[in-house]
Every structure is written in C-alpha cells, then in structure tokens.
Amino acid sequence: MSHIISKIRKRKRKDEQVGYEDDDDDDNNDDECYDSSGNESPRPSSSSEEGGGGKKKDLNGIITSLLLLEEQEKGDQDAQKKASAEEKSFFEANHRNKKKTMLEYYSNIQDYYAEVQETERVKRKKSRSLATSVAAITAIAADDSLQAEKQVKQGTGGAGSGQHRRLWVKDRSKAWWDECNRPDYPEEEFKKWFRMRRQTFDMICEELNSVIAKEDTTLRNAIPVRQRVAVCIWRLATGEPLRLVSKRFGLGISTCHKLVLEVCTAIRSVLMPKYLQWPDDDALRKIKDEFEVISGIPNVVGSMYTTHVPIIAPKISVAAYFNKRHTERNQKTSYSITVQGVVNPNGAFTDVCIGWPGSMPDDQVLEKSALYQRASGGLLKGVWIVGGSGYPLMDWVLVPYTQQHLTWTQHAFNEKIGEIQRVSKDAFARLKGRWCCLQKRTEVKLQDLPVVLGACCVLHNICEMMNEELDPELAFDLVDDEMVPEVALRSVSSMKTRDSIAHNLLHHGLAGTAFL
C-alpha cells in the first residue's frame, strides 16, 4: 500500500511541474494573440484544461483515500500489537500464578506427609510405652504370684515363671534356624541360604559381636548374635518379605525389620572402614600393574560403573526418582536410586556413592560423589579411573570414543578399554546376583536404603576376598542404559593423552583385532 502511494505522489508532483510549464508558455504567448490590424484577437479556450483539472481532483481523492487507508492500517497494527502485549502479559501472569499455586501445593503435601509421619511415630511410641507398661505389670503380677506360691508350696517357682512368660511372649517355631545353626548342617545348604560358607559367616559374627550383642533381661532372653546376623544376611540374600523372614527364624515381623537395620548399620560402621576403603600407595601400584596386564593401558587404578536399584514410589519428590529409561524399556513405571562404584581388578569395591535419585545421569552422580571432591583436591593426579560412555572425559576419568566413523586406532582403544569396563560390570552383576534384595523393590524406607545398600557392598567385598564363588544359578543379567553426557569433553589435554594411548596400543601390538 505504501509503495503505491509513493508512486502516486511522484506522479502528482510531475503533473504539477508540467502545469507550471504550461502557465509560463501562456504568459509568453500573450503578446502573440493580436491580428494583423493590431487588435487583440480572442484567445481560444481549450477543453483539455478542464479535463486536466478534473483528473487532478480525482487523483487527489484517490490519494486522500489511500492515506486514510494507510492510517487505518497503522492504527489496526498498533491495536493488534497492544492486544498481543496484553494477552502475553495475561498469560505470563497466569503462568506465574499457576506456578506459585503448584509450589504451594507441593509444599503443603510435604508438610502433610511430615505431620502424618510424626503422628505415626508418636502413636508407635505410645503403643510401645503401653506395651512395656503392660509387660511390666504382668511381670510384677507374676512375681507376686510366685512369692505367694513359694510361701504355700516350695519348688514350684520355676514352672510358674515359665507359664507367666508365655502369657506375653508369642510362641513361634525356630526349628528351621535351629537346624541351620547345627554344626553338622550341610555346608552346601548353608551357602545356598546365606551366600557364604560357615567360616566366613562366623568371621562376620565375631567382628560384629561387640556392637550388636545384647544382654538378657528379666522379661525375655536376648536374641543371640548369630541369629541376628543370620536374619540380616538371609533377608539381603533372598530378598524375601519380612513376613517370610519372621516365619523362618521364629521372630516377630517388626523384630526382624529392626534386626536388619541394626546389623546393616553395624556392618557399615564397623566393617566398611576395614573392607571397603580407597587403597594405599602400595596397593595402588599393584592395581596399576594388574589393570595394565589386562588392557595394556598404564596408570589405571579403578573401573567405574553406575547401576540402578528399584524402589517403591516415594511420597515426596516423585519426579526426581522416576527412571525414564527403565520405564520405556520395561513398559512399566519405574523408580530407582543409583549406586556408583569403583572396583579393583579382583571385582572388590574401593569406593561407592549411594542414594542419588534415579533420574540423574551418570555424569551428574559422579559430580555429587565424594570421589569427585577428592579428585578435585588432587588425590587422583596422574592416574586414571575408567568409565563408560555415560561419563565425561576428564583429567582422571578415561572413557571410550563415542563419535561415529571411528578409525582403527580408536576401535582398538575402545576394545581394550572395554575389557576394563567389563571388570566393574561383572562385579555389579555378582553384587545383584548374590544379594537378591537389589533386584526388586524393597520394603525398606527410602532414608534407610543407603545403609542397606552399603552393607551389601561390604558383604560383597568380604565374599570376594574370601573367594566365595557365586552359584551359576544366581547369575544376574545386568542392564543399565548409558547416555552420553551433554558435555562429553571436560579436558583438552586428556583428549590428547587418550589419542596418544590409543596410538601406542595399536602400533605396539597391544590392541586386539576384534574390530577387523
């Protein structure tokens, strides 16, 4: 529209200039309008002038109309922009209000669940206090009756005591555990149930005796240390619900749950510093040599892997624990927590990081770990920890090439680094195969899971160090999805070092030929 108006304005100016020239010609020709006698002859009128004036009027009208249309169009555009801005501000305000409302809703839900848990805790505390009071009253009544019977008839105190104890202690069968605890119980059967030989089991009981042993009371006899440890290990090994654990060992369900947490806590506090720790300098040199024999890559001190342990949907922060990749693969909603571990050539853990939500990728779990903090402080300077494609390439983390169209040198490097990765993956497969509680959703609360998982890792190390072979029937097929991190390269110098290692592997005859 504006282009047409500009053309019309140019045409109008041109016509006006032509009109001015015609007027000048008329003035110059005034003197020529005389006849031969010297009288002024009448000037002829031209109809073309009238026609020219009419055209100019029409042209002015058109221009005026177009100008009005242009102004109207500008006004419509301004109104449209104003309406768009108002609509945008309305949507933004509405979005802010919805977001604020949603945050308040989640906050209220968390507060509600916190109040519910607190109420349940108070109720349980009151019920325990009431039960203790009832038991104490019963015991006092029993003592009074015993005293009365002694005064009337001596020698019946022991029988009376036994009868009154059965009034408040439920009689459960312990035949299965008594059978397993016999010295002549078959070693194969014992290892089937507890994943270890009796010798290893006795060693664990001896280590934990000073921490978990309890004294007998006037109300009941304390549960022996061996039975306490057996309840915990059998529960971790089979993954059976507490109801079945209770039937096996002749104990209450709540007692079994309490024993599992107590023994796992003792394992983590007493045995973890001894059997799961970062190796010293001498051990590191031995680990480097063993990994170099396996792969030909020097200065490797560990193989790192991250797996997921399924959990029941938590009451709060559900989205954080949602495992999208497992859900898509299994076609079933999955929630999980992560377990990151570094293992030595023998498959024993030297470092673990447990408990981060399952929605976090491997590189973010690594950044949250204590290992990352120690490495940032210079602990791992000059050495490598080998990880999968889910980890970034860093000054101390060595990962395979992930781009397409790899060269022979890069193929050879990936083949050799895969042998180191297989060490950690096989270790996690044995961990989950040995302790079946890690294969399915557990009844343990989310806040207690890190303690239980840490105990499983410690028991795994003890079994590996004691050469406890895993039954082939318990072999577990480990499947964890690895996603290449958004920033896969964190160190340019490490990229050059990796290329140099790959070159040496291929050209010094250390790489295999599986890629050919």
C-alpha positions in Angstrom: 0.0 0.0 0.0 2.7 2.5 1.0 4.6 1.6 -2.3 1.6 2.5 -4.4 1.0 5.8 -2.5 4.6 6.8 -3.0 4.3 6.2 -6.8 1.1 8.3 -6.9 2.8 11.1 -5.0 5.6 11.2 -7.5 3.1 11.3 -10.4 1.3 14.2 -8.8 4.5 16.2 -8.4 5.3 15.6 -12.1 1.9 16.7 -13.2 2.2 19.9 -11.1 5.5 20.6 -12.7 4.0 20.2 -16.2 1.2 22.5 -15.2 3.6 25.2 -14.2 5.4 25.0 -17.5 2.1 25.4 -19.4 1.3 28.5 -17.5 4.7 30.1 -18.4 4.1 29.3 -22.1 0.7 31.0 -21.9 2.3 34.1 -20.4 4.9 34.2 -23.1 2.3 33.9 -25.9 0.1 36.7 -24.7 1.8 39.2 -27.0 1.3 37.0 -30.0 -2.5 37.0 -29.7 -3.1 40.0 -32.0 -4.5 40.1 -35.5 -2.8 41.7 -38.5 -4.6 45.0 -37.7 -3.0 45.3 -34.4 -6.2 44.4 -32.4 -6.1 41.8 -29.8 -7.6 38.6 -31.0 -9.6 36.4 -28.6 -7.6 33.6 -27.1 -9.1 30.2 -27.8 -10.3 28.2 -24.8 -9.2 24.6 -24.6 -11.3 21.8 -23.2 -8.1 20.0 -22.3 -7.6 22.3 -19.3 -10.9 21.5 -17.9 -10.2 17.8 -18.3 -6.8 18.2 -16.7 -8.4 19.9 -13.7 -10.9 17.0 -13.3 -8.1 14.4 -13.4 -6.2 16.2 -10.7 -9.3 16.3 -8.5 -9.8 12.6 -9.0 -6.1 11.9 -8.3 -6.3 13.9 -5.1 -9.3 12.0 -4.0 -7.6 8.7 -4.6 -4.5 9.8 -2.7 -6.6 11.0 0.2 -8.4 7.7 0.3 -5.2 5.8 0.2 -3.7 7.9 3.0 -6.8 7.2 5.1 -6.4 3.5 4.4 -2.7 3.7 5.4 -3.5 5.5 8.6 -6.3 3.0 9.4 -3.9 0.1 8.7 -1.3 1.6 11.0 -4.0 2.0 13.7 -5.1 -1.6 13.2 -1.4 -2.8 13.6 -0.9 -0.7 16.7 -4.1 -2.1 18.2 -3.1 -5.6 17.3 0.3 -5.2 18.9 -1.3 -3.7 22.0 -3.7 -6.6 22.2 -0.8 -9.1 21.7 1.2 -7.5 24.5 -1.8 -7.5 26.8 -2.5 -11.2 26.0 1.2 -12.1 26.6 1.2 -10.3 29.9 -2.0 -12.0 30.9 -0.6 -15.5 30.1 2.6 -14.7 31.9 0.7 -13.6 35.0 -1.5 -16.7 34.8 1.6 -18.9 34.4 3.2 -17.3 37.5 0.1 -17.7 39.5 -0.2 -21.4 38.5 3.5 -22.0 39.3 3.1 -20.3 42.7 0.0 -22.4 43.4 1.7 -25.6 42.4 4.7 -24.8 44.6 2.4 -24.1 47.5 0.5 -27.3 46.8 3.7 -29.4 46.8 4.9 -27.6 50.0 1.5 -28.4 51.7 1.8 -32.0 50.6 5.3 -32.3 52.1 4.1 -30.7 55.3 1.1 -33.0 55.4 3.3 -36.1 55.0 5.7 -34.8 57.6 2.8 -34.4 60.0 1.5 -37.8 59.2 4.9 -39.4 59.8 5.3 -37.5 63.1 1.8 -38.6 64.2 2.6 -42.2 63.3 5.9 -42.0 65.2 4.1 -40.7 68.3 1.5 -43.4 68.0 4.1 -46.1 67.7 6.0 -44.6 70.7 2.8 -44.6 72.8 2.0 -48.1 71.8 5.5 -49.3 72.7 5.3 -47.5 76.0 1.9 -49.0 76.7 3.2 -52.5 75.8 6.1 -52.0 78.1 3.9 -50.9 80.9 1.6 -53.9 80.4 4.6 -56.2 80.3 6.0 -54.7 83.5 2.6 -55.0 85.2 2.4 -58.6 84.0 5.9 -59.3 85.3 5.1 -57.8 88.7 1.9 -59.8 88.9 3.9 -62.9 88.0 6.5 -62.1 90.7 3.7 -61.6 93.3 2.1 -64.9 92.4 5.5 -66.6 92.6 6.1 -65.2 96.0 2.7 -66.4 97.1 3.2 -69.9 95.7 6.6 -70.1 97.4 5.1 -69.3 100.7 2.4 -72.0 100.2 4.4 -74.6 98.4 8.2 -74.6 97.7 9.8 -75.8 94.5 7.1 -74.5 92.0 8.7 -71.2 91.2 10.4 -72.2 88.0 7.3 -73.7 86.5 5.3 -70.6 87.4 7.8 -68.4 85.8 7.7 -70.3 82.5 3.9 -70.2 82.5 3.7 -66.4 83.1 6.3 -65.7 80.4 4.1 -67.4 77.8 1.4 -65.0 78.6 3.1 -62.1 76.8 5.6 -63.8 74.5 4.2 -65.4 71.4 5.5 -68.9 70.9 7.0 -69.2 67.4 8.8 -72.1 65.9 12.5 -71.7 65.4 13.1 -75.2 64.0 14.5 -74.0 60.7 17.1 -71.8 62.2 18.0 -74.3 64.9 18.6 -76.8 62.1 20.8 -74.4 60.1 22.8 -73.5 63.2 23.8 -77.1 63.9 27.5 -77.8 63.4 26.7 -80.8 61.2 24.4 -78.9 58.9 25.5 -79.4 55.2 27.9 -76.7 54.0 26.2 -76.6 50.6 22.8 -75.9 52.0 24.2 -73.2 54.4 25.9 -71.5 51.5 22.7 -71.7 49.4 20.8 -69.7 52.0 23.5 -67.3 53.2 25.7 -67.0 50.0 28.8 -67.8 52.0 30.5 -70.7 53.9 30.1 -71.1 57.6 33.7 -70.0 58.1 33.0 -66.6 56.5 29.7 -66.3 58.5 31.5 -67.0 61.8 34.1 -64.4 61.0 31.4 -61.7 60.4 29.7 -62.7 63.7 32.9 -62.4 65.5 33.6 -58.9 64.0 30.2 -57.6 64.9 29.8 -59.3 68.3 30.9 -56.3 70.4 28.4 -54.0 68.6 25.2 -56.0 68.3 25.3 -58.3 71.3 22.5 -57.7 73.8 22.1 -58.9 77.4 19.2 -61.0 78.8 16.5 -59.2 80.8 14.0 -60.3 83.4 11.3 -60.2 80.7 13.0 -62.2 77.9 16.3 -63.7 76.7 18.3 -61.7 74.2 18.4 -62.9 70.6 21.9 -64.4 70.0 24.4 -62.7 67.8 24.5 -65.5 65.2 20.7 -65.3 64.8 20.8 -61.5 64.5 23.4 -61.7 61.7 21.6 -64.6 60.1 18.3 -62.7 59.9 20.0 -59.8 58.2 22.1 -61.8 55.7 19.2 -64.1 54.8 17.0 -61.2 54.2 19.6 -59.5 51.9 20.4 -62.7 50.1 16.9 -63.8 49.3 15.0 -60.5 49.2 12.0 -62.3 50.7 9.4 -60.1 52.5 9.7 -59.7 56.3 6.6 -61.9 56.7 8.6 -64.9 55.5 11.7 -63.9 57.4 9.6 -63.9 60.5 8.4 -67.5 59.9 11.9 -68.8 59.1 13.5 -67.5 62.3 10.6 -67.6 64.7 10.6 -63.8 65.4 8.2 -61.0 65.1 8.0 -59.1 61.8 8.9 -55.8 63.5 11.7 -57.5 65.3 13.1 -58.8 62.0 12.9 -55.4 60.4 14.7 -53.9 63.4 17.4 -56.5 63.3 18.1 -56.0 59.6 18.6 -52.3 60.1 20.7 -52.7 63.2 23.1 -55.3 61.6 23.4 -53.3 58.4 24.3 -50.2 60.4 26.9 -52.2 62.4 28.3 -53.6 59.1 28.6 -50.1 57.7 30.2 -48.6 60.8 32.5 -51.5 61.8 33.3 -53.5 58.6 33.2 -50.8 55.9 36.4 -49.0 57.2 38.2 -52.3 57.1 36.9 -54.0 54.0 35.8 -51.1 51.7 38.3 -48.2 51.5 40.5 -46.5 49.0 43.8 -48.4 48.6 47.1 -47.0 49.8 50.1 -46.3 47.6 51.4 -49.9 47.7 48.0 -51.3 46.8 47.6 -48.7 44.0 50.8 -49.8 42.4 49.7 -53.4 42.4 46.3 -52.4 41.0 48.0 -50.4 38.2 50.1 -53.4 37.2 47.1 -55.8 37.2 45.0 -53.5 35.0 47.9 -52.9 32.6 48.2 -56.7 32.2 44.5 -56.8 31.4 44.4 -54.0 28.9 47.8 -52.6 28.2 46.7 -49.1 29.4 49.0 -47.7 32.1 48.1 -45.9 35.4 44.6 -47.3 35.7 43.6 -47.6 39.4 39.9 -48.5 39.1 36.9 -49.4 36.9 33.8 -47.3 37.5 30.1 -48.2 36.8 26.7 -46.9 37.9 23.7 -49.1 38.4 20.1 -48.5 39.5 18.2 -50.2 42.3 14.4 -50.3 42.0 12.3 -48.7 44.8 8.7 -48.1 45.6 7.4 -44.7 44.5 8.4 -42.3 47.3 5.9 -40.0 48.9 7.8 -36.8 48.1 10.0 -35.8 45.1 8.5 -38.5 43.0 9.7 -37.0 39.7 13.3 -37.0 40.9 13.3 -40.8 41.4 11.4 -41.6 38.2 13.6 -43.7 35.9 12.5 -42.8 32.4 14.8 -45.2 30.5 13.8 -48.3 32.6 10.2 -47.3 32.2 10.4 -47.1 28.4 12.3 -50.4 28.2 10.1 -52.4 30.6 6.8 -50.7 29.7 6.2 -50.3 33.4 6.6 -47.2 35.7 9.9 -47.5 37.4 11.5 -45.6 40.3 15.1 -46.1 41.4 18.2 -44.8 43.3 21.7 -45.0 42.0 24.8 -46.9 43.2 28.1 -45.8 41.7 31.1 -47.9 42.5 34.8 -48.2 41.6 36.3 -51.7 41.7 39.8 -53.1 41.6 40.9 -55.9 39.2 39.5 -58.6 41.6 36.0 -57.1 41.5 36.0 -55.7 45.0 34.7 -52.2 45.6 37.2 -49.4 46.6 34.7 -46.6 46.5 30.9 -46.3 46.5 28.4 -43.5 46.2 24.9 -44.5 47.1 21.4 -42.9 47.2 21.1 -40.3 44.5 17.8 -40.2 42.6 17.4 -42.4 39.5 16.5 -39.5 37.2 20.1 -38.2 37.4 22.5 -39.3 34.6 25.9 -40.9 35.4 27.9 -37.7 35.0 25.8 -35.8 37.5 26.0 -38.7 40.0 29.8 -38.6 39.6 29.9 -34.8 40.3 27.9 -35.3 43.5 30.2 -38.1 44.8 33.0 -37.8 47.4 35.3 -39.3 44.8 34.9 -36.2 42.6 35.7 -34.0 45.5 38.8 -35.9 46.3 39.9 -35.8 42.7 39.3 -32.1 42.5 41.7 -31.8 45.5 44.4 -33.6 43.6 44.1 -37.1 45.0 43.9 -38.8 41.6 46.5 -36.7 39.8 48.4 -38.8 37.2 46.1 -41.8 37.4 43.0 -43.0 35.5 39.6 -44.3 36.5 38.0 -46.0 33.5 34.3 -45.3 33.0 31.7 -46.0 30.3 30.3 -43.7 27.7 27.9 -42.1 30.3 30.9 -40.3 31.9 32.8 -37.3 30.5 36.5 -37.4 29.6 38.4 -35.6 32.4 41.9 -35.3 33.7 41.3 -38.5 35.8 38.4 -40.2 34.0 39.2 -42.2 30.9 36.3 -43.1 28.6 35.9 -44.7 25.2 35.4 -42.8 21.9 31.7 -42.2 21.2 31.6 -40.4 17.9 30.6 -42.2 14.7 33.0 -43.5 12.0 35.9 -44.4 14.3 39.4 -45.1 13.0 41.2 -48.4 13.5 43.2 -46.8 16.3 40.0 -45.6 18.1 38.4 -49.0 17.6 41.4 -50.7 19.1 41.3 -48.4 22.1 37.6 -49.0 22.7 38.2 -52.7 22.6 40.9 -52.6 25.3 39.1 -50.1 27.5 36.0 -52.3 27.2 38.0 -55.1 29.0 38.5 -52.8 32.0 34.8 -51.8 31.9 33.8 -55.4 32.0 35.5 -55.8 35.4 33.2 -53.3 37.1 30.1 -54.5 35.2 30.8 -58.1 36.2 31.3 -57.0 39.8 27.9 -55.3 39.9 26.3 -58.3 38.3 27.7 -60.5 41.1 26.6 -57.9 43.7 23.0 -58.1 42.5 23.1 -61.8 41.9 24.4 -62.5 45.4 22.1 -60.1 47.2 18.7 -60.5 45.5 17.1 -57.7 47.6 18.8 -55.4 45.0 16.8 -56.9 42.1 13.3 -55.9 43.2 11.5 -53.2 45.1 12.1 -53.5 48.8 10.1 -52.7 51.9 12.9 -50.7 53.4 12.2 -47.0 53.7 14.0 -44.6 51.3 16.0 -42.9 54.1 17.3 -46.4 55.3 18.2 -47.7 51.8 21.8 -46.2 51.7 22.6 -48.1 54.9 21.3 -51.4 53.5 23.0 -50.9 50.1 26.3 -50.0 51.8 26.1 -53.2 53.8 25.5 -55.2 50.6 28.7 -53.7 49.1 30.7 -54.5 52.2 29.4 -58.1 52.3 30.2 -58.4 48.6 33.8 -57.4 49.3 34.1 -59.9 52.1 32.8 -62.7 49.9 35.2 -61.7 47.1 38.2 -61.6 49.4 37.2 -65.0 51.0 36.9 -66.5 47.4 33.2 -67.2 47.9 32.2 -68.4 44.4 28.7 -67.4 43.2 26.3 -70.2 42.3 25.8 -70.1 38.5 22.0 -70.3 39.1 22.2 -66.9 40.7 23.8 -65.2 37.7 22.2 -61.9 37.0 22.0 -60.1 33.6 22.9 -56.5 34.3 21.2 -53.9 32.1 21.7 -50.2 32.7 21.3 -47.6 30.0 24.2 -45.3 29.4 23.6 -41.8 27.9 26.4 -39.7 26.5 26.6 -36.5 28.7 25.8 -33.1 27.2 29.5 -32.0 27.7 31.4 -35.2 27.0 34.8 -33.4 26.8 36.0 -31.7 30.0 39.7 -31.6 29.3 41.6 -30.9 26.1 44.9 -32.3 27.5 43.1 -35.6 28.4 41.8 -35.8 24.8 45.4 -35.6 23.5 46.6 -38.1 26.1 43.8 -40.6 25.1 44.9 -40.3 21.5 48.4 -41.0 22.4 47.4 -44.1 24.5 45.3 -45.3 21.6 48.2 -44.8 19.2 50.6 -46.8 21.4 48.1 -49.6 21.9 47.7 -50.2 18.1 51.2 -49.6 16.9 52.9 -51.5 19.7 50.8 -54.6 19.1 48.9 -54.3 22.4 45.4 -53.9 20.9 43.3 -56.8 19.7 41.8 -57.3 16.3 38.2 -58.0 17.2 37.2 -54.9 15.2 38.7 -56.1 12.0 
